[in-house]
Amino acid sequence: MIDIKNLCKDYDTVRALDDLSLHIDKGEFIGLIGPNGAGKTTLLKALMGLVRPESGAIAINGMNIWEKPVETRQLTGYSPEPPVLYDYLTGYEYLQFTGRMRGMNGKNLGDRIADLMQEFALQDKAAELIADYSHGMKKKIAIAAALLAEPLLLLLDEPTGGLDPEIIFSLKKLLVKLHGQGTTIVFSSHILETVEKLCSRVVMINKGRLVADDSITNLYQHYGNGATLEDIFIARVKN
Ligand code: ATP
C-alpha cells in the first residue's frame, strides 16, 4: 500500500526526515510513534504530498505520489493535527464540500454524513460555523471528513488528541472495524496504550530516522521480561 524509499526532508537547517525507508502492506494497522519533533507529522504530510522532500520516493498502491497526485489522494483519507478546516462553513457544509470533492453526491452523501455526525455526536452542531467549534469538535469533523469516502488508506495524525473518552472509545471501535474490513491505517500517537491495544505493527522514529519497526509481539519477545511499549520507547529513544 505504501512504499517509501530513502526519504529526506529538511526545513531550513533541520533535517526532519533522514533517509527513511518503509514498506506497509495492504490491511496493516500501524502505530507511528516517536518523541516530540521526531518527524511523524512531516512523514504523514509527505505521504499526502503536502511537503516536498529533498530526495527519496513515495508510492501509494504502486503509484508515485508526485506523478499521480489525484489518483493517490483519492485512495487516501487524511486527518491532520492540528485540524485544518474552513472556519466559515458549518460542520455539515464542510462534510458536504469534502464529499463532493471526492465525487460523492445525493442520498449516498447525505446518508454518509448523517451516519458520521451520529458516530461522532455532532448532530447538534451540524448547522454551526466551524469557527465556533471547540478543538475536540474540529478534530471530530476532520476525522469524519477523512472517513467520508471510505478510503483504502487512512492517515490519522494524533486522532485521539482533544477527544472526550466516549468518542475515543467509539473511534477505537470504528478503527478496529475498518481494519477488519481491510482498510490500511497509519496513525500517530503519544498514547502508547492505544497503540499497544490497536496496532498490528509499531513504527518508531526519532530525529527523522527509523529506530524500531516490528509487530508488537516481536517487540515484546525481543525485550522480554514483561516489557511494555513504554519501556521499549524509552530504550529506543535513548540510543
Ligand atoms: P510532535 O510529536 O511534537 O507533534 P512530530 O514527530 O510530529 O512532533 P514534526 O512536526 O514532523 O514532528 O517535526 C519534525 C521536525 O521538523 C521538528 O524539529 C520541527 O521543529 C521541524 N519542523 C516541522 N515543521 C516545520 C516547519 N514548517 N518549519 C520549520 N521546521 C519545522
Residues whose N, C-alpha, C, O or C-beta is under 5 A from the ligand:
A	BS01	ATP	Y11 V14 A16 G34 P35 N36 G37 A38 G39 K40 T41 T42
